[in-house]
């Protein structure tokens, strides 16, 4: 079980905690940084997580910034990435079940550690349902290959 994780300076501490949590569950966690609470630009970590998923080195990733919004916007710029920003477990679960989200995003200024663990668990334990959702994901994938006007 492999997963990648990244955060900016705001999410650094929570990233460290979630990394330890996942490691204790037996995950091989690839931490793309940041490696300190010094100011950094979140698109850098979003890019690294997205590229690891695109290369199929890992199937999923987690990104943490202040709200999760910036990370999700940055990650969703990459083909094949479906990053969902969530703050409660229902959305975390359904982001995987209905949207096959391969990146979970949340904010260290929005959720505490216990809530973050609940989000991670709801998402990682969920499975993509496929079937009626495949058509929608196919439409999203097709839009990644067409020029947008």
N, C-alpha and C positions, 0 to 999 in steps of 0.2 A: 504494500500500500504506500504509494508515493503521493505527495502533495507539495505544492510550492506556496510560499507565503511571503508577502512584502508589505511594507508600511512606510509612511513618511515619519517625520520626527514626532508628530502628534500621536501617531499610532504605535510608536516604537515600544513602549512599555507593554501595551496590550498584546502586541505581536509576540513579544518574548514569552508572555504567559500562555498564549494560545499555542505557540510552538512547543513549549514544555508539555502542555496538556496532550497534544497530538502525539508527541514522541512517547509519552507514557502509555498511550493506546496502541503503540506499535507502528505508527506511521514513520516512514522515512521522509522527513521534512526538509525540503530545499529552501533555505532562507536566502532571499535575494536582497535583504537589507530593508531599510537602513540599519546601520550597526551602532547607532548612538542617537541620543535625543537632539543632536545638532540639526539645525534647519536643513531641509532637503526639498527637492521638488518631486511631488508624488508621481508625475508621469514617468519618471525613470524606473520606479519599481513596477508600475503597471506594465510598462513595456517588457521588462524582464520576465514577469509572470506570464504575460501573453505569449511571448516567444517560446518559453518552455512548454506551454500547452500546444502551441502550433507545431512544434517539433515532435510532439508526442512523447517527450521525455517524461511528462507527468500528465495525468488526465484532468486534474483540477487544481484550483488555486484559491487563495484567500488574500484579500487586499484590505488594509486598514488605514484610514486617514482620519481627519477630524469628524466628518459626517459620513464618509463612504461614497458620497456623490462624486467628488472629483476623481477618485480611483475608478469608479464604474464608468464614467464618461471616457476617461483615458483608455481603459482596457477595451471598451467596446469599439474603439477605432480599429482594432485588429481583426482581420478576417477569421471567422470561426470562433470568436470569443463571445460568450453570452454571460456578461457580468451583471449580477443583480445586487442592488443595494437594499439591505433589509434591516429592520430594527426589532422585529418580533418573529417568533418561530413559525407561525402559519405561512408567512411570505417566504421564509427560508425554505421550508419544506416544498411548497408549491413551485418555487423557482426551479427546483430540480425536477419535480414530478411532471409539470406541464411545459416548462420552457427549457429543460435540460441545461440549466445554468451550470457552466463549468468554472465560474469564478464567483465566489461569495464576497461581497463587500459590506463593510459596516464601519461605523464611526466611533472612535474612542471617546469623543465628546458626547455621544448619544447613548451608548450602551456601556454598562459596567462589565466586569469580568464574568460574573455569573450569567448575565444575559448573553454575552458573547459565546460562552460555552453552550448555552441552550440553542443559539442560532446555528453554531457549527454542527452540533449533534443533529438537529432537525434536518439540516441540509445534507450532511454526509451519510445519514442513514436512509434518506429518501432515494427512490429510484425513478428514473424517467419512465413514464407510462407509455410513451409512443402512441401508436394508433392514431386517434383523431388529432393529436398534437403534431404529428409528423408533417402534415400539409402546411401548418403554420411555420414550422421551423424551416421547411423547404422554401417558403416564400421569403423568409428572412435571409436565408443563405443566397437565394437568387439575387436579392437586392445588393448583396456584397460584391457581385460580379458585374453589375450594370452601372453605367455612369448615372449618377444622381443629378438631377437638374433642379 
